[in-house]
């Protein structure tokens, strides 16, 4: 089934790919925002 592609669910593949691509930029933005917030507090 995997050889002819009938077992692949392209919606799931697309979601996983998007999650892999967006994880790093979102974590960078979140960590920098928290850094500036805590830097302003302390």
C-alpha positions as CSV (number, residue, x, y, z in Angstrom):
1,X,0.0,0.0,0.0
2,X,2.8,2.4,0.8
3,X,4.4,1.8,-2.6
4,X,1.5,3.1,-4.7
5,X,0.8,6.0,-2.2
6,X,-2.7,4.9,-1.2
7,X,-1.8,4.7,2.5
8,X,-0.5,8.2,2.6
9,X,-2.8,10.8,4.1
10,X,-1.6,14.0,2.5
11,X,-3.4,16.2,5.0
12,X,-1.4,14.7,7.8
13,X,1.8,14.9,5.9
14,X,1.1,18.6,5.2
15,X,0.4,19.3,8.9
16,X,3.6,17.6,10.0
17,X,5.7,19.5,7.5
18,X,4.1,22.8,8.5
19,X,4.7,22.0,12.2
20,X,8.4,21.2,11.5
21,X,8.9,24.4,9.5
22,X,7.1,26.7,12.0
23,X,8.5,25.3,15.2
24,X,11.9,27.1,15.1
25,X,10.7,30.6,14.1
26,X,7.9,30.5,16.7
27,X,10.2,29.4,19.4
28,X,12.7,32.1,18.6
29,X,10.0,34.8,18.7
30,X,8.6,33.5,21.9
31,X,11.9,33.2,23.7
32,X,13.0,36.7,22.6
33,X,9.7,38.2,23.7
34,X,10.0,36.5,27.1
35,X,13.6,37.7,27.4
36,X,12.6,41.3,26.9
37,X,9.7,41.0,29.3
38,X,11.8,39.5,32.0
39,X,14.6,41.9,31.3
40,X,12.2,44.8,31.8
41,X,10.9,43.3,35.1
42,X,14.2,42.5,36.6
